[in-house]
Every structure is written in C-alpha cells, then in structure tokens.
C-alpha cells in the first residue's frame, strides 16, 4: 500500500488539512462569541466551545510542528477561555 492512501492521512502529523480545519472552526466559534448575545448566560456558545475548538487547533498545530499535542491542547484551551472571558467583558 502506498504512503498516500486515505488511511495514512489520519496518522500523518504533517497533514496541514487538520490544522486548517481546526483553525477554521476555532475562528468560527471565536467570531460567534463576539456577536450580540453570543456570550450571554444561556447562550449556545459557552466557554466550553471556545476552549475545545481552540484546544483542538492548538493540538493539531503543535503536532504539525512536532511538539507534544497535549501541551498544545492545554495552551489552546487556556487561550480559548481567555477569549471567552474577553468577549463577555467587551459586550458590557
């Protein structure tokens, strides 16, 4: 089987597509936090959505750069939580 088969695309750390997809989703949820009513209590966009998508982006980015993916997830989650807190402060 050749190295470019679809089964190898999930295990390939140098596949830029996962970085782009997770980054696009992280940007989407961050932008949605800043729309009016997006970060209020009872909103669909909770702190967890920003933390998870920014964490996944950090994980894929760190794995792409040959670093530890768990550290990237932790860094991305902290950044997502800070952005969510900032979005609540900015809407006041």
Backbone atoms as SQL, in Angstrom:
CREATE TABLE atoms (id INTEGER PRIMARY KEY, chain TEXT, resi INTEGER, resn TEXT, atom TEXT, x REAL, y REAL, z REAL);
INSERT INTO atoms VALUES
  (1, 'A', 1, 'UNK', 'N', 0.840, -1.178, 0.000),
  (2, 'A', 1, 'UNK', 'CA', 0.000, 0.000, 0.000),
  (3, 'A', 1, 'UNK', 'C', 0.884, 1.241, 0.000),
  (4, 'A', 2, 'UNK', 'N', 0.540, 2.224, -0.753),
  (5, 'A', 2, 'UNK', 'CA', 1.365, 3.422, -0.841),
  (6, 'A', 2, 'UNK', 'C', 1.154, 4.319, 0.378),
  (7, 'A', 3, 'UNK', 'N', 2.058, 5.209, 0.596),
  (8, 'A', 3, 'UNK', 'CA', 2.026, 6.103, 1.744),
  (9, 'A', 3, 'UNK', 'C', 0.931, 7.155, 1.620),
  (10, 'A', 4, 'UNK', 'N', 0.385, 7.381, 0.450),
  (11, 'A', 4, 'UNK', 'CA', -0.616, 8.426, 0.253),
  (12, 'A', 4, 'UNK', 'C', -2.047, 7.900, 0.322),
  (13, 'A', 5, 'UNK', 'N', -2.253, 6.724, 0.841),
  (14, 'A', 5, 'UNK', 'CA', -3.605, 6.181, 0.940),
  (15, 'A', 5, 'UNK', 'C', -4.392, 6.924, 2.017),
  (16, 'A', 6, 'UNK', 'N', -5.719, 6.900, 1.955),
  (17, 'A', 6, 'UNK', 'CA', -6.533, 7.642, 2.925),
  (18, 'A', 6, 'UNK', 'C', -6.328, 7.196, 4.370),
  (19, 'A', 7, 'UNK', 'N', -5.953, 5.958, 4.602),
  (20, 'A', 7, 'UNK', 'CA', -5.753, 5.502, 5.962),
  (21, 'A', 7, 'UNK', 'C', -4.584, 6.215, 6.632),
  (22, 'A', 8, 'UNK', 'N', -3.600, 6.623, 5.868),
  (23, 'A', 8, 'UNK', 'CA', -2.430, 7.270, 6.437),
  (24, 'A', 8, 'UNK', 'C', -2.651, 8.764, 6.693),
  (25, 'A', 9, 'UNK', 'N', -3.709, 9.353, 6.151),
  (26, 'A', 9, 'UNK', 'CA', -3.918, 10.784, 6.337),
  (27, 'A', 9, 'UNK', 'C', -4.300, 11.124, 7.770),
  (28, 'A', 10, 'UNK', 'N', -4.902, 10.197, 8.508),
  (29, 'A', 10, 'UNK', 'CA', -5.260, 10.456, 9.897),
  (30, 'A', 10, 'UNK', 'C', -4.040, 10.397, 10.805),
  (31, 'A', 11, 'UNK', 'N', -3.093, 9.537, 10.514),
  (32, 'A', 11, 'UNK', 'CA', -1.912, 9.367, 11.356),
  (33, 'A', 11, 'UNK', 'C', -0.773, 10.293, 10.965),
  (34, 'A', 12, 'UNK', 'N', -0.871, 10.946, 9.823),
  (35, 'A', 12, 'UNK', 'CA', 0.206, 11.798, 9.340),
  (36, 'A', 12, 'UNK', 'C', 0.213, 13.118, 10.110),
  (37, 'A', 13, 'UNK', 'N', 1.257, 13.351, 10.893),
  (38, 'A', 13, 'UNK', 'CA', 1.364, 14.583, 11.669),
  (39, 'A', 13, 'UNK', 'C', 1.593, 15.802, 10.784),
  (40, 'A', 14, 'UNK', 'N', 2.122, 15.603, 9.610),
  (41, 'A', 14, 'UNK', 'CA', 2.427, 16.712, 8.712),
  (42, 'A', 14, 'UNK', 'C', 1.303, 17.016, 7.722),
  (43, 'A', 15, 'UNK', 'N', 0.102, 16.545, 8.001),
  (44, 'A', 15, 'UNK', 'CA', -1.049, 16.842, 7.150),
  (45, 'A', 15, 'UNK', 'C', -1.604, 18.206, 7.556),
  (46, 'A', 16, 'UNK', 'N', -1.403, 19.207, 6.753),
  (47, 'A', 16, 'UNK', 'CA', -1.804, 20.580, 7.058),
  (48, 'A', 16, 'UNK', 'C', -3.323, 20.742, 7.087),
  (49, 'A', 17, 'UNK', 'N', -4.046, 19.811, 6.480),
  (50, 'A', 17, 'UNK', 'CA', -5.502, 19.932, 6.406),
  (51, 'A', 17, 'UNK', 'C', -6.145, 19.956, 7.795),
  (52, 'A', 18, 'UNK', 'N', -5.624, 19.165, 8.732),
  (53, 'A', 18, 'UNK', 'CA', -6.208, 19.146, 10.081),
  (54, 'A', 18, 'UNK', 'C', -5.967, 20.461, 10.792),
  (55, 'A', 19, 'UNK', 'N', -4.835, 21.076, 10.566),
  (56, 'A', 19, 'UNK', 'CA', -4.549, 22.380, 11.165),
  (57, 'A', 19, 'UNK', 'C', -5.507, 23.432, 10.604),
  (58, 'A', 20, 'UNK', 'N', -5.716, 23.404, 9.299),
  (59, 'A', 20, 'UNK', 'CA', -6.616, 24.377, 8.675),
  (60, 'A', 20, 'UNK', 'C', -8.062, 24.191, 9.108),
  (61, 'A', 21, 'UNK', 'N', -8.523, 22.950, 9.158),
  (62, 'A', 21, 'UNK', 'CA', -9.916, 22.694, 9.550),
  (63, 'A', 21, 'UNK', 'C', -10.174, 23.075, 11.004),
  (64, 'A', 22, 'UNK', 'N', -9.279, 22.688, 11.894),
  (65, 'A', 22, 'UNK', 'CA', -9.486, 23.026, 13.305),
  (66, 'A', 22, 'UNK', 'C', -9.333, 24.525, 13.525),
  (67, 'A', 23, 'UNK', 'N', -8.428, 25.163, 12.791),
  (68, 'A', 23, 'UNK', 'CA', -8.282, 26.611, 12.890),
  (69, 'A', 23, 'UNK', 'C', -9.512, 27.350, 12.396),
  (70, 'A', 24, 'UNK', 'N', -10.103, 26.860, 11.320),
  (71, 'A', 24, 'UNK', 'CA', -11.331, 27.486, 10.800),
  (72, 'A', 24, 'UNK', 'C', -12.480, 27.359, 11.792),
  (73, 'A', 25, 'UNK', 'N', -12.595, 26.200, 12.426),
  (74, 'A', 25, 'UNK', 'CA', -13.660, 26.025, 13.423),
  (75, 'A', 25, 'UNK', 'C', -13.402, 26.881, 14.656),
  (76, 'A', 26, 'UNK', 'N', -12.147, 27.002, 15.072),
  (77, 'A', 26, 'UNK', 'CA', -11.821, 27.850, 16.216),
  (78, 'A', 26, 'UNK', 'C', -12.153, 29.305, 15.913),
  (79, 'A', 27, 'UNK', 'N', -11.806, 29.756, 14.706),
  (80, 'A', 27, 'UNK', 'CA', -12.119, 31.135, 14.318),
  (81, 'A', 27, 'UNK', 'C', -13.625, 31.351, 14.270),
  (82, 'A', 28, 'UNK', 'N', -14.358, 30.373, 13.753),
  (83, 'A', 28, 'UNK', 'CA', -15.818, 30.486, 13.693),
  (84, 'A', 28, 'UNK', 'C', -16.413, 30.679, 15.076),
  (85, 'A', 29, 'UNK', 'N', -16.018, 29.860, 16.042),
  (86, 'A', 29, 'UNK', 'CA', -16.598, 29.976, 17.372),
  (87, 'A', 29, 'UNK', 'C', -16.131, 31.228, 18.095),
  (88, 'A', 30, 'UNK', 'N', -14.908, 31.682, 17.838),
  (89, 'A', 30, 'UNK', 'CA', -14.442, 32.925, 18.447),
  (90, 'A', 30, 'UNK', 'C', -15.221, 34.109, 17.886),
  (91, 'A', 31, 'UNK', 'N', -15.451, 34.135, 16.592),
  (92, 'A', 31, 'UNK', 'CA', -16.230, 35.224, 15.990),
  (93, 'A', 31, 'UNK', 'C', -17.666, 35.201, 16.501),
  (94, 'A', 32, 'UNK', 'N', -18.242, 34.015, 16.641),
  (95, 'A', 32, 'UNK', 'CA', -19.613, 33.919, 17.132),
  (96, 'A', 32, 'UNK', 'C', -19.751, 34.376, 18.579),
  (97, 'A', 33, 'UNK', 'N', -18.660, 34.329, 19.342),
  (98, 'A', 33, 'UNK', 'CA', -18.709, 34.830, 20.714),
  (99, 'A', 33, 'UNK', 'C', -18.889, 36.340, 20.760),
  (100, 'A', 34, 'UNK', 'N', -18.457, 37.034, 19.720),
  (101, 'A', 34, 'UNK', 'CA', -18.495, 38.493, 19.730),
  (102, 'A', 34, 'UNK', 'C', -19.739, 39.071, 19.057),
  (103, 'A', 35, 'UNK', 'N', -20.648, 38.236, 18.582),
  (104, 'A', 35, 'UNK', 'CA', -21.905, 38.770, 18.061),
  (105, 'A', 35, 'UNK', 'C', -22.787, 39.131, 19.245),
  (106, 'A', 36, 'UNK', 'N', -23.715, 40.064, 19.072),
  (107, 'A', 36, 'UNK', 'CA', -24.574, 40.450, 20.198),
  (108, 'A', 36, 'UNK', 'C', -25.356, 39.246, 20.743),
  (109, 'A', 37, 'UNK', 'N', -25.255, 39.052, 22.035),
  (110, 'A', 37, 'UNK', 'CA', -25.939, 37.946, 22.691),
  (111, 'A', 37, 'UNK', 'C', -25.216, 36.627, 22.596),
  (112, 'A', 38, 'UNK', 'N', -24.063, 36.601, 21.969),
  (113, 'A', 38, 'UNK', 'CA', -23.347, 35.351, 21.774),
  (114, 'A', 38, 'UNK', 'C', -22.679, 34.805, 23.013),
  (115, 'A', 39, 'UNK', 'N', -22.342, 35.679, 23.960),
  (116, 'A', 39, 'UNK', 'CA', -21.647, 35.210, 25.151),
  (117, 'A', 39, 'UNK', 'C', -22.446, 35.426, 26.428),
  (118, 'A', 40, 'UNK', 'N', -23.752, 35.683, 26.304),
  (119, 'A', 40, 'UNK', 'CA', -24.575, 35.880, 27.486),
  (120, 'A', 40, 'UNK', 'C', -24.924, 34.545, 28.122),
  (121, 'A', 41, 'UNK', 'N', -25.404, 34.614, 29.352),
  (122, 'A', 41, 'UNK', 'CA', -25.831, 33.387, 30.037),
  (123, 'A', 41, 'UNK', 'C', -26.961, 32.726, 29.260),
  (124, 'A', 42, 'UNK', 'N', -26.908, 31.423, 29.151),
  (125, 'A', 42, 'UNK', 'CA', -27.911, 30.681, 28.412),
  (126, 'A', 42, 'UNK', 'C', -27.658, 30.654, 26.920),
  (127, 'A', 43, 'UNK', 'N', -26.543, 31.218, 26.493),
  (128, 'A', 43, 'UNK', 'CA', -26.202, 31.228, 25.078),
  (129, 'A', 43, 'UNK', 'C', -25.714, 29.855, 24.649),
  (130, 'A', 44, 'UNK', 'N', -25.861, 29.568, 23.380),
  (131, 'A', 44, 'UNK', 'CA', -25.404, 28.295, 22.831),
  (132, 'A', 44, 'UNK', 'C', -23.885, 28.197, 22.837),
  (133, 'A', 45, 'UNK', 'N', -23.208, 29.332, 22.772),
  (134, 'A', 45, 'UNK', 'CA', -21.751, 29.347, 22.700),
  (135, 'A', 45, 'UNK', 'C', -21.194, 29.524, 24.100),
  (136, 'A', 46, 'UNK', 'N', -20.923, 28.445, 24.764),
  (137, 'A', 46, 'UNK', 'CA', -20.419, 28.501, 26.123),
  (138, 'A', 46, 'UNK', 'C', -18.906, 28.568, 26.116),
  (139, 'A', 47, 'UNK', 'N', -18.354, 28.631, 27.312),
  (140, 'A', 47, 'UNK', 'CA', -16.899, 28.655, 27.446),
  (141, 'A', 47, 'UNK', 'C', -16.297, 27.362, 26.921),
  (142, 'A', 48, 'UNK', 'N', -17.054, 26.287, 26.969),
  (143, 'A', 48, 'UNK', 'CA', -16.519, 25.004, 26.536),
  (144, 'A', 48, 'UNK', 'C', -16.296, 24.952, 25.027),
  (145, 'A', 49, 'UNK', 'N', -17.149, 25.578, 24.252),
  (146, 'A', 49, 'UNK', 'CA', -16.965, 25.528, 22.799),
  (147, 'A', 49, 'UNK', 'C', -15.687, 26.249, 22.386),
  (148, 'A', 50, 'UNK', 'N', -15.428, 27.404, 22.964),
  (149, 'A', 50, 'UNK', 'CA', -14.192, 28.120, 22.641),
  (150, 'A', 50, 'UNK', 'C', -12.979, 27.354, 23.139),
  (151, 'A', 51, 'UNK', 'N', -13.091, 26.774, 24.329),
  (152, 'A', 51, 'UNK', 'CA', -11.954, 26.023, 24.877),
  (153, 'A', 51, 'UNK', 'C', -11.651, 24.784, 24.049),
  (154, 'A', 52, 'UNK', 'N', -12.684, 24.059, 23.656),
  (155, 'A', 52, 'UNK', 'CA', -12.459, 22.814, 22.913),
  (156, 'A', 52, 'UNK', 'C', -11.898, 23.086, 21.527),
  (157, 'A', 53, 'UNK', 'N', -12.484, 24.027, 20.782),
  (158, 'A', 53, 'UNK', 'CA', -12.021, 24.252, 19.416),
  (159, 'A', 53, 'UNK', 'C', -10.655, 24.920, 19.385),
  (160, 'A', 54, 'UNK', 'N', -10.403, 25.855, 20.284),
  (161, 'A', 54, 'UNK', 'CA', -9.060, 26.442, 20.349),
  (162, 'A', 54, 'UNK', 'C', -8.050, 25.398, 20.835),
  (163, 'A', 55, 'UNK', 'N', -8.480, 24.506, 21.728),
  (164, 'A', 55, 'UNK', 'CA', -7.608, 23.431, 22.180),
  (165, 'A', 55, 'UNK', 'C', -7.285, 22.453, 21.071),
  (166, 'A', 56, 'UNK', 'N', -8.289, 22.091, 20.276),
  (167, 'A', 56, 'UNK', 'CA', -8.031, 21.199, 19.144),
  (168, 'A', 56, 'UNK', 'C', -7.117, 21.853, 18.114),
  (169, 'A', 57, 'UNK', 'N', -7.303, 23.150, 17.909),
  (170, 'A', 57, 'UNK', 'CA', -6.407, 23.856, 16.996),
  (171, 'A', 57, 'UNK', 'C', -4.976, 23.863, 17.531),
  (172, 'A', 58, 'UNK', 'N', -4.827, 24.124, 18.826),
  (173, 'A', 58, 'UNK', 'CA', -3.501, 24.090, 19.427),
  (174, 'A', 58, 'UNK', 'C', -2.873, 22.717, 19.340),
  (175, 'A', 59, 'UNK', 'N', -3.672, 21.688, 19.542),
  (176, 'A', 59, 'UNK', 'CA', -3.174, 20.307, 19.455),
  (177, 'A', 59, 'UNK', 'C', -2.681, 19.985, 18.047),
  (178, 'A', 60, 'UNK', 'N', -3.489, 20.290, 17.059),
  (179, 'A', 60, 'UNK', 'CA', -3.083, 19.973, 15.684),
  (180, 'A', 60, 'UNK', 'C', -1.890, 20.820, 15.252),
  (181, 'A', 61, 'UNK', 'N', -1.848, 22.072, 15.691),
  (182, 'A', 61, 'UNK', 'CA', -0.719, 22.929, 15.343),
  (183, 'A', 61, 'UNK', 'C', 0.571, 22.431, 15.992),
  (184, 'A', 62, 'UNK', 'N', 0.501, 22.061, 17.262),
  (185, 'A', 62, 'UNK', 'CA', 1.692, 21.555, 17.938),
  (186, 'A', 62, 'UNK', 'C', 2.149, 20.231, 17.328),
  (187, 'A', 63, 'UNK', 'N', 1.204, 19.350, 16.985),
  (188, 'A', 63, 'UNK', 'CA', 1.593, 18.084, 16.352),
  (189, 'A', 63, 'UNK', 'C', 2.207, 18.341, 14.983),
  (190, 'A', 64, 'UNK', 'N', 1.709, 19.330, 14.267),
  (191, 'A', 64, 'UNK', 'CA', 2.276, 19.681, 12.970),
  (192, 'A', 64, 'UNK', 'C', 3.704, 20.191, 13.121),
  (193, 'A', 65, 'UNK', 'N', 3.969, 20.874, 14.230),
  (194, 'A', 65, 'UNK', 'CA', 5.303, 21.409, 14.495),
  (195, 'A', 65, 'UNK', 'C', 6.185, 20.427, 15.256),
  (196, 'A', 66, 'UNK', 'N', 5.761, 19.162, 15.344),
  (197, 'A', 66, 'UNK', 'CA', 6.489, 18.094, 16.037),
  (198, 'A', 66, 'UNK', 'C', 6.683, 18.375, 17.519),
  (199, 'A', 67, 'UNK', 'N', 5.684, 18.954, 18.142),
  (200, 'A', 67, 'UNK', 'CA', 5.680, 19.170, 19.593),
  (201, 'A', 67, 'UNK', 'C', 4.638, 18.252, 20.208),
  (202, 'A', 68, 'UNK', 'N', 4.508, 18.288, 21.520),
  (203, 'A', 68, 'UNK', 'CA', 3.537, 17.468, 22.227),
  (204, 'A', 68, 'UNK', 'C', 2.122, 18.028, 22.010),
  (205, 'A', 69, 'UNK', 'N', 1.231, 17.204, 21.494),
  (206, 'A', 69, 'UNK', 'CA', -0.133, 17.641, 21.214),
  (207, 'A', 69, 'UNK', 'C', -0.930, 17.984, 22.449),
  (208, 'A', 70, 'UNK', 'N', -0.650, 17.314, 23.573),
  (209, 'A', 70, 'UNK', 'CA', -1.374, 17.599, 24.814),
  (210, 'A', 70, 'UNK', 'C', -1.034, 18.978, 25.346),
  (211, 'A', 71, 'UNK', 'N', 0.214, 19.374, 25.210),
  (212, 'A', 71, 'UNK', 'CA', 0.593, 20.722, 25.638),
  (213, 'A', 71, 'UNK', 'C', -0.076, 21.754, 24.735),
  (214, 'A', 72, 'UNK', 'N', -0.142, 21.474, 23.457),
  (215, 'A', 72, 'UNK', 'CA', -0.843, 22.356, 22.537),
  (216, 'A', 72, 'UNK', 'C', -2.324, 22.469, 22.862),
  (217, 'A', 73, 'UNK', 'N', -2.936, 21.348, 23.244),
  (218, 'A', 73, 'UNK', 'CA', -4.353, 21.389, 23.630),
  (219, 'A', 73, 'UNK', 'C', -4.547, 22.235, 24.875),
  (220, 'A', 74, 'UNK', 'N', -3.648, 22.091, 25.852),
  (221, 'A', 74, 'UNK', 'CA', -3.761, 22.882, 27.084),
  (222, 'A', 74, 'UNK', 'C', -3.585, 24.371, 26.804),
  (223, 'A', 75, 'UNK', 'N', -2.595, 24.716, 26.002),
  (224, 'A', 75, 'UNK', 'CA', -2.355, 26.117, 25.661),
  (225, 'A', 75, 'UNK', 'C', -3.549, 26.684, 24.893),
  (226, 'A', 76, 'UNK', 'N', -4.059, 25.929, 23.921),
  (227, 'A', 76, 'UNK', 'CA', -5.212, 26.382, 23.151),
  (228, 'A', 76, 'UNK', 'C', -6.457, 26.536, 24.001),
  (229, 'A', 77, 'UNK', 'N', -6.652, 25.638, 24.957),
  (230, 'A', 77, 'UNK', 'CA', -7.815, 25.736, 25.842),
  (231, 'A', 77, 'UNK', 'C', -7.746, 26.976, 26.720),
  (232, 'A', 78, 'UNK', 'N', -6.568, 27.285, 27.224),
  (233, 'A', 78, 'UNK', 'CA', -6.407, 28.489, 28.046),
  (234, 'A', 78, 'UNK', 'C', -6.655, 29.734, 27.199),
  (235, 'A', 79, 'UNK', 'N', -6.148, 29.747, 25.974),
  (236, 'A', 79, 'UNK', 'CA', -6.388, 30.880, 25.082),
  (237, 'A', 79, 'UNK', 'C', -7.885, 31.005, 24.782),
  (238, 'A', 80, 'UNK', 'N', -8.555, 29.887, 24.533),
  (239, 'A', 80, 'UNK', 'CA', -9.998, 29.914, 24.273),
  (240, 'A', 80, 'UNK', 'C', -10.791, 30.430, 25.457),
  (241, 'A', 81, 'UNK', 'N', -10.389, 30.034, 26.671),
  (242, 'A', 81, 'UNK', 'CA', -11.078, 30.517, 27.868),
  (243, 'A', 81, 'UNK', 'C', -10.859, 32.020, 28.043),
  (244, 'A', 82, 'UNK', 'N', -9.642, 32.490, 27.792),
  (245, 'A', 82, 'UNK', 'CA', -9.365, 33.929, 27.897),
  (246, 'A', 82, 'UNK', 'C', -10.153, 34.724, 26.859),
  (247, 'A', 83, 'UNK', 'N', -10.272, 34.195, 25.663),
  (248, 'A', 83, 'UNK', 'CA', -11.059, 34.870, 24.625),
  (249, 'A', 83, 'UNK', 'C', -12.529, 34.914, 25.016),
  (250, 'A', 84, 'UNK', 'N', -13.037, 33.853, 25.621),
  (251, 'A', 84, 'UNK', 'CA', -14.429, 33.829, 26.047),
  (252, 'A', 84, 'UNK', 'C', -14.664, 34.855, 27.148),
  (253, 'A', 85, 'UNK', 'N', -13.749, 34.968, 28.095),
  (254, 'A', 85, 'UNK', 'CA', -13.876, 35.971, 29.154),
  (255, 'A', 85, 'UNK', 'C', -13.795, 37.371, 28.562),
  (256, 'A', 86, 'UNK', 'N', -12.885, 37.575, 27.617),
  (257, 'A', 86, 'UNK', 'CA', -12.762, 38.862, 26.938),
  (258, 'A', 86, 'UNK', 'C', -14.046, 39.217, 26.189),
  (259, 'A', 87, 'UNK', 'N', -14.684, 38.228, 25.587),
  (260, 'A', 87, 'UNK', 'CA', -15.920, 38.514, 24.843),
  (261, 'A', 87, 'UNK', 'C', -17.039, 38.960, 25.778),
  (262, 'A', 88, 'UNK', 'N', -17.067, 38.433, 27.008),
  (263, 'A', 88, 'UNK', 'CA', -18.085, 38.879, 27.965),
  (264, 'A', 88, 'UNK', 'C', -17.805, 40.284, 28.436),
  (265, 'A', 89, 'UNK', 'N', -16.524, 40.604, 28.625),
  (266, 'A', 89, 'UNK', 'CA', -16.166, 41.954, 29.068),
  (267, 'A', 89, 'UNK', 'C', -16.427, 42.965, 27.952),
  (268, 'A', 90, 'UNK', 'N', -16.148, 42.586, 26.719),
  (269, 'A', 90, 'UNK', 'CA', -16.318, 43.506, 25.580),
  (270, 'A', 90, 'UNK', 'C', -17.778, 43.814, 25.302),
  (271, 'A', 91, 'UNK', 'N', -18.674, 42.920, 25.688),
  (272, 'A', 91, 'UNK', 'CA', -20.106, 43.139, 25.412),
  (273, 'A', 91, 'UNK', 'C', -20.777, 44.009, 26.475),
  (274, 'A', 92, 'UNK', 'N', -20.060, 44.376, 27.526),
  (275, 'A', 92, 'UNK', 'CA', -20.674, 45.201, 28.596),
  (276, 'A', 92, 'UNK', 'C', -20.737, 46.629, 28.149);
